[in-house]
């Protein structure tokens, strides 16, 4: 499960306006027409996917509930995934 909040670089308490602003910034940064990196198309797709879920109230509520359950069901795997995502962002 992807951490959509991490993908957009926002807190899980972000408002809809903050979600939109973060999406616009990330989409501009990773749009394949503007970014020649081989990873840009995938990162752009991830940003779009995150925005689609987090900008829809019902989808976001379902995602947050699933995210909360996953944190409680397997905390070691979740911690590992969080660190992996964090370190990949720092090392790039």
C-alpha positions as CSV (number, residue, x, y, z in Angstrom):
1,X,0.0,0.0,0.0
2,X,1.4,3.4,-1.0
3,X,1.5,6.2,1.5
4,X,-0.3,8.9,-0.5
5,X,0.5,11.5,2.1
6,X,4.2,10.8,1.7
7,X,3.9,10.9,-2.1
8,X,2.5,14.4,-2.0
9,X,4.7,15.5,1.0
10,X,1.8,16.5,3.2
11,X,0.5,15.6,6.7
12,X,-2.4,13.2,7.1
13,X,-4.3,16.2,8.6
14,X,-3.9,18.3,5.4
15,X,-6.9,20.2,4.2
16,X,-8.3,19.7,0.7
17,X,-6.7,23.0,-0.3
18,X,-3.3,21.7,0.9
19,X,-3.8,18.5,-1.0
20,X,-4.5,20.4,-4.2
21,X,-1.5,22.7,-3.7
22,X,0.8,19.8,-3.0
23,X,-0.5,18.0,-6.1
24,X,0.0,21.0,-8.3
25,X,3.6,21.4,-7.1
26,X,4.5,17.7,-7.5
27,X,2.7,17.4,-10.8
28,X,4.7,20.3,-12.2
29,X,7.9,18.9,-10.8
30,X,7.4,15.4,-12.3
31,X,5.4,16.0,-15.4
32,X,7.2,14.1,-18.2
33,X,7.1,17.2,-20.5
34,X,9.1,19.1,-17.9
35,X,11.3,16.4,-16.3
36,X,13.5,14.2,-18.4
37,X,14.2,11.8,-15.6
38,X,13.4,8.1,-16.3
39,X,11.5,8.1,-13.0
40,X,9.4,11.2,-13.8
41,X,6.4,9.3,-15.5
42,X,6.0,6.9,-12.6
43,X,6.3,9.7,-10.0
44,X,3.8,11.8,-11.9
45,X,1.4,8.8,-12.0
46,X,1.9,8.2,-8.3
47,X,1.1,11.9,-7.6
48,X,-2.1,11.7,-9.7
49,X,-3.1,8.5,-8.0
50,X,-2.6,10.1,-4.6
51,X,-4.5,13.2,-5.5
52,X,-7.4,11.1,-6.9
53,X,-7.8,9.4,-3.6
54,X,-7.1,12.2,-1.2
55,X,-9.2,14.8,-3.0
56,X,-12.3,12.5,-2.8
57,X,-13.9,12.7,0.6
58,X,-15.2,9.1,0.6
59,X,-12.1,7.6,-0.9
60,X,-9.9,9.4,1.5
61,X,-12.0,8.2,4.5
62,X,-11.7,4.6,3.3
63,X,-8.0,5.0,2.6
64,X,-7.4,6.5,6.1
65,X,-9.3,3.7,7.7
66,X,-7.3,1.1,5.8
67,X,-4.1,2.9,6.5
68,X,-4.9,3.0,10.2
69,X,-5.7,-0.7,10.2
70,X,-2.5,-1.6,8.4
71,X,-0.5,0.3,11.0
72,X,-2.1,-1.7,13.8
73,X,-2.1,-5.1,12.0
74,X,1.6,-5.2,11.1
75,X,3.6,-2.4,12.8
76,X,7.0,-3.8,12.0
77,X,6.2,-4.0,8.3
78,X,4.7,-0.5,8.3
79,X,7.7,0.9,10.1
80,X,10.0,-0.7,7.6
81,X,8.0,0.7,4.7
82,X,8.1,4.2,6.2
83,X,11.8,4.1,6.6
84,X,12.4,2.7,3.2
85,X,10.3,5.5,1.7
86,X,12.0,8.1,3.8
87,X,15.5,7.0,3.0
88,X,14.7,6.7,-0.8
89,X,13.5,10.3,-0.6
90,X,16.6,11.5,1.3
91,X,19.1,9.7,-0.9
92,X,17.8,10.9,-4.2
